[in-house]
Amino acid sequence: MTLRDIFRLGLLGATLCLLSACWASETPLLDAGNASRVPFEGSYVDGEGAHLTIESNEDGSYSMSDDEEDESMTAHFLALGGGWYVAQYDGHDGEEGAEDEGQHFYIYQPIRFSGGMLHMYEGPCDEALDGIDGVERSNDTCGFTSLAALKEAAANVVARYESGALTGEPSVFRPLVDAPLTAGAAP
C-alpha cells in the first residue's frame, strides 16, 4: 500500500487518528532501538469517562487499551523534551484473521505528559510542514518517509502549541485513581 492509497482510504476513518488530522507512515519510524521509555504507564480516564491503559511490553513497545471496549493497539513513543512525546500507533487496513490481513500503516500523535495527566493533541497537517523533506501532505493527512521528518514536524507543532499559534484543545486523560466519581457512585 502506498501513501497515496492511505490518503485515498482516509486511514479508515478517524478510529486510529483519534482526532481530525492524521500523521501516518507506511513503515514504522519508531521501534525498540530508537523509541523512548515513558513515565506514564498506568490507567487513565478522560472527562467523558473513556478509559485508557498503557502497559509496557517486553519488546520495548507499549500496549494501549480501552478497558471498556476491550480494544488494544501497539504503540512506541519518542521523547521530544519538556514532557512532550510523539506516539506511533500500529494499524492495519484489513480484518485480523482474514485470508488477506491487509497492509500495516502507522499513525502518529503529539502527546504531552504534564501534572500526571496525558494531553493528546492533534498533529495538524498544514502549510507550516510543507518545507520539511520527507513529509507528503494531502488534505489533512501528512505522510512521513523518515524519522528525521517526523521529529522536525513534531518540533514545529510543539513550538506552535507552546507559543499559542496552535490553539486546538487536547483530549486530556487523568490518572484513574484521581478520577471524580460518576453520578450515583458510592464514595
LINHU-V811786 format. One record per run of one state. SS is the DSSP state (a for helix, b for strand, c for the rest). FROM is the first residue (numbers start at 1). LEN is the number of residues. If there is no record, write none. Layout:
ss->SS from->FROM len->LEN
ss->SS from->FROM len->LEN
//
This chain:
ss->c from->1 len->2
ss->a from->3 len->10
ss->c from->13 len->9
ss->b from->22 len->4
ss->c from->26 len->16
ss->b from->42 len->5
ss->c from->47 len->4
ss->b from->51 len->6
ss->c from->57 len->5
ss->b from->62 len->5
ss->c from->67 len->4
ss->b from->71 len->11
ss->c from->82 len->2
ss->b from->84 len->9
ss->c from->93 len->11
ss->b from->104 len->11
ss->c from->115 len->2
ss->b from->117 len->4
ss->c from->121 len->6
ss->a from->127 len->3
ss->c from->130 len->5
ss->b from->135 len->4
ss->c from->139 len->2
ss->b from->141 len->4
ss->c from->145 len->2
ss->a from->147 len->17
ss->c from->164 len->7
ss->b from->171 len->5
ss->a from->176 len->3
ss->c from->179 len->9
//
